[in-house]
Structure formats: structure tokens, C-alpha cells
Amino acid sequence: MLIVAIGTVFFKTLPSKKFILLSLIGFLGLLLSLGIFEYQDIGSSSTGGMFLIFIGTAMAALYVILSARLASTANPIYIVALQQTVALLLTSLTLLLIWNTNANEMNMPSNFTMWLIIAASGLVQFAMGFTLYIYALQSLSANSAGTFLNLTPVFGIACAFIALGERMSTFQIMGAILVITAVTLINRTSES
């Protein structure tokens, strides 16, 4: 929904009523899958953690809008290289600041295997993931590409269920189904 709002306000791109309706359904599914409407504790979820996920998703929406404008004029490899370089610099400065103020509380990876996992994660999740996303933005509208952001928490919940043995509530399953259905219908509609 944030992508639609930003696109409408700043770039004068108004989506169809069907797109908006399906986006609202997807947003409801997102809220359900995040457990916003849960009254019980499922696993180790917390309101603060869910809020951070929500803010992270909002930042990703802003990323889509800004990157969609860049993707039409620049090579995706250059865009991602510059984005990741800026992120590395800002993260390194933050790390140094934390290190200088709370050196005793720093839990750095203690073995080579963990460093390899971190490096592989950066390669797959950031370098490859964002490069493919920028290439996709060259042929999709920001609105269409942005609908896929709703799948991020769904994939996260599914992976936590499969890999970590975390439980999924009925609301989360229903929310995931709503999100997948809305994203599918939005993109089928935009193809025709």
C-alpha cells in the first residue's frame, strides 16, 4: 500500500480500483500473517518485533519506488554496487560506534564457518537478490513489483516453520493464503 501511496503522490501513477482492492486484501493478509490480530503468544513473537518487521517492509517499499526510477536509466549491477557500498559504509560506521561504546556486549561470530554463512547470506540475499529485483524493475511497474514485498513475511514465516520448527497459527496461515492470492491476482490482472 505504501508503494501505491508514494507512486500516486510523487509520480502521479494512479492504479486501478481492482489493484487497490486486491492490495488492501493483500495488506489484510499481511497483518494476519504477522500475527497482529493474535491474542495469544505464538512462539517468541513480540509487538516490538512485529513493528520492526512492518517498518522494514515500509523501507523496502520506499526502496522499490526509488529503485524503479533508477532501473530505467542505469545498469542494475551499478545500482546495486552503489547501494551496497553506501550500506556497507553506514553499517561499518554504526558498528564502530557500537563497538566503542559497548565493546563488552559485542557478539561477533566466533568461527570461520559462521563467517562463511554470513558471506554466503550477503551474496545470495543482497547481491543476487537485489540485482535480480532491479532487473525485474526494468520490465515491471513499481506497483506490480511492490506487490511481491507482501510475500517477504510469508516466506519468512514458512521458512521459520520448516527450518526452525516454529508454529504457525490459523490466522497466519489464512493471512499467507490471502497474500499469495492477492499478489497472484494483481499480477495476472496487470498482465492482461
ZIBEL-V52691 format. One record per backbone hydrogen bond with DSSP energy under -1.0 kcal/mol. CO is the residue of the C=O (numbers start at 0). NH is the residue of the N-H. Records with the same first field share a line. If there is no record, write none. Layout:
CO=NH, NH
//
This chain:
0=4
1=5
2=6
3=7
4=8
5=9
6=10, 12
15=19
16=20
17=21
18=22
19=23
20=24
21=25
22=26
23=27
24=28
25=29
26=30
27=31
28=32
29=33
30=35
31=34
34=37
41=44
45=49
46=50
47=51
48=52
49=53
50=54
51=55
52=56
53=57
54=58
55=59
56=60
57=61
58=62
59=63
60=64
61=65
62=66
63=67
64=68
65=69
66=70
69=72, 73
74=78
75=79
76=80
77=81
78=82
79=83
80=84
81=85
82=86
83=87
84=88
85=89
86=90
87=91
88=92
89=93
90=94
91=95
92=96
93=97
94=98
95=99
96=100
97=101
101=104
110=114
111=115
112=116
113=117
114=118
115=119
116=120
117=121
118=122
119=123
120=124
121=125, 126
122=127
123=128
125=129
126=130
127=131
128=132
129=133
130=134
131=135
132=136
134=137
135=138, 139
140=144
141=145
142=146
144=147
145=148
146=149
147=150
148=151
150=154
151=155
152=156
153=157
154=158
155=159
156=160
157=161
158=162
159=163, 165
168=172
169=173
170=174
171=175
172=176
173=177
174=178
175=179
176=180
177=181
178=182
179=183
180=184
181=185
182=186
183=187
184=188
185=189
187=191
//
